[in-house]
């Protein structure tokens, strides 16, 4: 017996897939806007650590490592917000 093509079932399956993708895109857009607004403040604060006059007790390697950690964290945050 041949099954009949059910257009309403196909539309429901298509809508479910699109709704999930739109949710990821909206969430990713919100995360990107937040990262773009917060990142300059974070990196400016980290660059203040390399000032030996203000912070004489901070080793030279700490600001470099923190730049890498914060940068990688922001990249992974954006990557995860796209659902990957």
Secondary structure in CASP SS format (residue, H / E / C, confidence):
PFRMAT SS
TARGET T0000
AUTHOR 0000-0000-0000
METHOD secondary structure of the structure
MODEL  1
X C 1.00
X C 1.00
X C 1.00
X C 1.00
X C 1.00
X C 1.00
X H 1.00
X H 1.00
X H 1.00
X H 1.00
X H 1.00
X H 1.00
X H 1.00
X H 1.00
X H 1.00
X H 1.00
X H 1.00
X H 1.00
X H 1.00
X H 1.00
X H 1.00
X H 1.00
X H 1.00
X H 1.00
X H 1.00
X H 1.00
X H 1.00
X H 1.00
X H 1.00
X H 1.00
X H 1.00
X H 1.00
X H 1.00
X H 1.00
X H 1.00
X H 1.00
X H 1.00
X H 1.00
X H 1.00
X H 1.00
X H 1.00
X H 1.00
X H 1.00
X H 1.00
X H 1.00
X H 1.00
X H 1.00
X H 1.00
X H 1.00
X C 1.00
X C 1.00
X C 1.00
X C 1.00
X C 1.00
X C 1.00
X C 1.00
X C 1.00
X C 1.00
X C 1.00
X H 1.00
X H 1.00
X H 1.00
X H 1.00
X H 1.00
X H 1.00
X H 1.00
X H 1.00
X H 1.00
X H 1.00
X H 1.00
X H 1.00
X H 1.00
X H 1.00
X H 1.00
X H 1.00
X H 1.00
X H 1.00
X H 1.00
X H 1.00
X H 1.00
X H 1.00
X C 1.00
X C 1.00
X C 1.00
END
